[in-house]
Amino acid sequence: MQIVFSEELDKILAYARDEAMRTGSMAILPDHLALGLLRHCENDACEALDISGVSREELKHFIESQLYRKDAISYSEAELVIFSRASRDVLNISILEASAAGRDKADSSHLLMAIARHGDSLASGFLRQAGVDRDRIADALKTVWERKESERQDRFRKAVSDKFFELYKQNDKIYS
């Protein structure tokens, strides 16, 4: 099975490029991937961080405090900003995580597990310091997915109930 990046992950990668340029780096590092993930923020990975007790704001500030350089990279040089070997490794691990989960698309959750698993970045160090590893993230993601499935089922039940009530009212008018 060929694994591709989800639209969500494509956006995160674009944000990672922006973060590298903003922090003055010609290479997109795993920490820029983490900043891109945090910047996207409406994703399962960020919810898993919250459940795991990781402050996204503290993680962001910690990474930025170590990466930030005085001069940002100009947007005219955006095509020169490339993924570092370490970032390519993290993206490959993301694909492996997606494959192991039986998914055909890698997304934010697979990227976060890959960052934690890779272990050679400020972000992974911060997570380790907070007592959060790949397995804890996987458990938090399971909680996120179970909650979302429960919400989906509740919406379905409500829609069916509303439709049933609407049909009941129509029948009541017909037979009254």
C-alpha positions in Angstrom: 0.0 0.0 0.0 1.3 3.4 -0.9 1.0 6.0 1.9 0.5 9.6 0.9 0.3 12.8 3.0 -3.1 14.1 3.9 -4.1 17.6 3.0 -3.7 18.4 6.7 -0.1 17.3 6.7 0.6 19.2 3.5 -0.6 22.4 5.2 1.6 21.5 8.2 4.6 21.1 5.9 3.9 24.5 4.3 3.7 26.0 7.8 7.0 24.3 8.7 8.7 26.0 5.7 7.3 29.3 6.8 8.5 28.6 10.4 12.0 27.8 9.1 12.1 31.0 7.1 10.7 33.0 10.1 13.4 31.7 12.4 16.1 32.3 9.8 16.9 28.8 8.7 17.5 27.6 5.2 16.8 24.0 6.4 13.5 22.7 7.7 14.4 20.9 10.8 12.2 18.5 12.9 11.5 21.4 15.2 10.1 23.4 12.3 7.8 20.4 11.6 6.7 20.7 15.3 6.2 24.4 15.0 4.1 23.8 11.8 2.0 21.2 13.6 1.4 23.6 16.5 0.6 26.5 14.1 -2.0 24.4 12.3 -3.4 23.7 15.8 -6.8 22.3 14.7 -5.7 18.7 14.6 -5.7 15.4 16.5 -2.0 15.8 17.4 -2.6 19.0 19.3 -5.5 17.5 21.1 -3.3 14.6 22.1 -0.7 17.0 23.4 -3.4 18.6 25.5 -4.6 15.3 26.9 -0.9 14.3 27.6 -0.5 17.5 29.7 1.9 19.2 27.4 1.5 23.0 27.1 1.5 23.8 23.4 2.4 27.4 24.2 5.4 26.3 26.4 6.6 23.9 23.7 6.3 26.6 21.0 8.3 29.1 23.1 10.9 26.6 24.1 11.6 25.6 20.4 11.5 29.2 19.2 13.9 30.4 22.0 16.5 27.9 20.7 16.0 28.3 17.0 15.3 31.9 16.4 18.0 33.9 14.5 18.1 37.6 13.9 17.3 37.6 10.2 14.4 35.8 8.6 14.7 34.3 5.2 13.0 36.3 2.4 10.0 34.8 0.6 11.9 35.3 -2.6 14.3 32.6 -1.4 11.5 30.1 -0.3 12.5 27.6 -3.0 16.0 27.4 -1.5 14.6 26.3 1.9 14.9 22.5 2.0 14.1 19.6 4.3 17.0 18.5 6.4 18.0 14.9 6.6 16.6 14.7 10.1 13.2 16.1 8.9 13.1 13.6 6.0 13.7 10.9 8.5 10.8 12.1 10.7 8.6 12.2 7.6 9.6 8.7 6.7 8.8 7.6 10.3 5.4 9.3 9.8 4.7 7.1 6.8 5.8 4.1 8.8 3.4 5.1 11.6 0.5 5.5 9.2 1.3 2.1 7.6 1.4 0.4 11.0 -2.0 1.9 11.8 -3.4 0.6 8.5 -4.0 4.1 7.1 -3.4 5.1 3.5 -2.6 8.7 4.5 -0.1 10.1 7.0 -1.6 13.0 9.1 -0.8 15.2 12.1 -1.0 12.3 14.5 1.6 10.2 12.6 3.9 13.3 12.5 3.6 13.8 16.2 4.4 10.2 17.0 7.3 10.4 14.5 8.7 13.5 16.2 8.5 11.8 19.6 10.0 8.6 18.2 12.9 10.3 16.3 14.3 11.7 19.5 16.9 14.1 18.0 15.1 17.5 18.3 14.2 20.2 20.8 10.6 19.1 20.5 11.3 15.4 21.3 13.5 16.5 24.2 10.8 18.7 25.6 8.3 15.9 25.3 10.7 13.5 27.1 11.2 16.0 29.8 7.4 16.2 30.2 7.3 12.4 30.5 5.6 12.1 27.1 6.8 9.4 24.7 5.4 7.9 21.5 3.3 5.3 23.4 1.7 8.0 25.6 0.9 10.0 22.5 -0.7 6.9 20.9 -2.8 6.4 24.0 -3.9 10.1 24.0 -4.7 9.8 20.3 -6.9 6.8 21.0 -8.8 8.9 23.5 -9.2 11.7 20.9 -10.4 9.2 18.3 -12.8 7.5 20.7 -14.3 10.9 21.7 -14.7 11.9 18.1 -16.4 8.6 17.2 -18.8 9.0 20.1 -19.6 12.6 19.0 -20.2 11.3 15.5 -22.5 8.6 16.7 -24.4 11.2 18.9 -24.9 13.5 15.9 -26.1 10.5 13.8 -28.6 9.5 16.6 -29.8 13.0 16.9 -30.3 13.3 13.1 -32.2 10.1 13.0 -34.3 11.1 16.0 -35.1 14.5 14.5 -36.0 12.9 11.2 -38.3 10.4 13.0 -40.0 13.1 14.9 -40.5 15.1 11.7 -42.1 12.1 10.0 -44.2 11.5 13.1 -45.5 15.1 13.0 -46.3 14.7 9.3 -48.2 11.5 9.8 -50.1 13.0 12.7 -51.3 15.9 10.5 -52.4 13.4 7.8 -54.4 11.2 10.1 -55.9 14.0 12.2 
